[in-house]
Amino acid sequence: MTTSESPRGDVATVADLLSEGARGRRVLVRADLNVPLDGARITDDGRVRASLPTLSKLIEAGARVVVAAHLGRPKGVPDEKFSLAPVAARLGELLGAEVALAQDVVGPSAKSVVDGLGEGSIALLENVRFDPRETSKDDGERAELARELADLVGEDGAFVSDGFGVVHRKQASVYDVARLLPRYAGQLVLAEVTVLRKLTEEPARPYAVVLGGSKVSDKLAVIENLITKVDRLLIGGGMAYTFLKAKGHEVGKSLLQTDQLDTVRGFIAEAERRGVELVLPVDVLAATEFAPDADVEIVSAEEIPADREGLDIGPRTRELFAERLSDAATVFWNGPVGVFEFEAFAGGTRAVATALVNGDSFSVVGGGDSAAAVRALGLPEDGFSHISTGGGASLEFLEGKVLPGVAVLED
């Protein structure tokens, strides 16, 4: 494979595994199937669908596929509300094949289910985070679980890393097991890393970044890194009010991180020094309370009344953001610019997404809530160049951090 197709240099891929011959071979795939649930109902199956290309190729090649994944944060103990049972059912529907679900991670049920796999069949281990060793900070404890996972697929087994949403975690099923088995990058991980490299290595210009979400503190490192690379930085969501306050404006009851004001003032000064256009809201939808049916008034972003809080960008800001994105050649968007879960405050996020869909830029949606918003608002996913499955992993990549789950593939 060429360097442009790999995480870094000569990394073995699932295509290499297939060319070596996968029929009858047990293959452990770390997927990211961490989907949102309403009870037992999956409300967004985007990550399940993103896992299909790699899993389908392995099944078609006659591999005996064993999938490891997590759901939520069950704190190292079995918890029925975090069971992967709904995921197994949905994965089976999408694959058109039965997905056997083990009742444990590496215990008797897992061994029995894996032993029963025929060529071209697939099994899903129960939530790997039911085992406390998965996320342990102790290298030895993680290595112990990794050994048991490797033992499930045996001496002729292989490991495929295809859960991009977890490659920034040094966890047993992501990092440690990759050191014990022949390791390959799955199609999703390859696609994600290739796209993110396009954002960091000579992106087409103008290069615009839209950052939203609730807190500036969640994005300090990515702002610090991107401000040296972008031409325009558009700020929305709850984090915008800290920027507005840092410029001396009144923000009322809006979300505000006073402990970040000096840091944000530094970002504003650095953007000006580098000639980076910093685009902030000029008007907002200001509500009397955080509620879907709250009384709303459109007000200037510089003078939000003391008894109101901004929950979305206003109509003039929507036009401004769309205009500043219209001629961009590259756009990265992470974080909704309003409380899109409430229909009354979804207009700003819809406007940003629509501007990208209607534009000609190389547009990347940075996973997490942004990806969820695209689907929740019913926008065409193929209208974007790429929708990432990993919000945290995407941000850490753009921060310039080493992602352990990618680095181990490059060793």
C-alpha positions, 0 to 999 in steps of 0.5 A: 500500500502507499503512504497516502493510504496508510496511517503512517508508512508501511502499515498492514491493512485488512486488504493485506490480510485478505490477500494472505488468505483469511478463510477459516481463520479467526479474526478479532475485530475491534469495532466502535459500536458505542451507539446511543440507546433509548432503552433497548432502541438504538437512536442512531446506528451510524457507527454500526453502519460504519463497521460494515465494510470491513466486517462484510469483506472478512465474512465474504472471505470466509473468516471466522469473525470475532468482534470486540466493542464497548457501549457506554461506561459500565464501570467494569461490571456487567450491567444489563442496560449497557448490554450489546444485545441491541447492537448484535440484533441491528448488526445482524439486520444490516449484514443479513446474517445471524450475529451470535452474542456471547454472554461475557467478554472472555469467559465460558460463553465467549469461548463456546460462541467463538468455538462454534463459528463456521467459515464466514460467520460472526460473533460479538463479545459482550461489552468489553468494558464489563471487564475492569481490565479493559480500561485499567491504568495498570499495564499488567492488568490490561495485558492479561485481558489482551492475552485472553482476547488473543487466546480466543482467536488462537495461534493462527488468529489476527487482529483488525483495528477498525474502531476509530472512535477508540484509537485515542485510548490505550486500552486492552482491546485497542492497544495491548491486544494489537501487540500480541497478534498480527495486526491490520488496519481496517477500512474505517481506520484507514479512511479516518486517518487519511481524511484527517491527514488532509486537514493537517498536511497542506489542506486546500485553502481557504481553510475554515474550521467551525467549532461549537459545543458547550465548553471552551475547555473541551477544545483548548488544545485543538484551538491552540493547534488549529489557529496556526493552520487555518484561515478562518475560525468560526465559533458557535455553541455554548463556547461562543459566550466565553469568547464574547465575554472575553471581548467585553460583551454582556452574555446574560445567563448564557453558558460561561467559563470565567476561568477560561477568559484569559486563555480565550483572550490569548486566542483572540490576540493570536488569531489577530497576530496571525491574520486568522479571521475569527468569526463570532456570533452577531446575534443569538436566540436568547431564551428565558430558560433552558427548555424547548418551549422557552420564551425566545427573543432575537438579540445582539450577541453583544448585549444579551439581557441579564435574564436570558441565555443564548441557546442558538445563533441568530438569523444574521449569524446563520447568514454570516457563517454560511457566507464565510463558508461559501468559498472555503476549499476545506472545512472541518466542523466539530460541535453543534452551534446551538441546542439542536436537540430542541427544535426551536434551537436547531436552526443554527446547526441546520444552517451550518450543515446546509451550507456545507452540503450546498458548498463545494468544499472538502467538508469533514464533520468531526464526529460526536454531536456534530455527526448526530446532529446531521442524522437527527436533522435529516440531512443527506450524509453523502452531502459531506466529504466525510463524517467521522465516527470519532469525535474525541479521536478526531480532535486529539488527532487535530491537536497533534497528539499520538493516538495509541491505537494508531501508533501500535499499528505503525510499530 
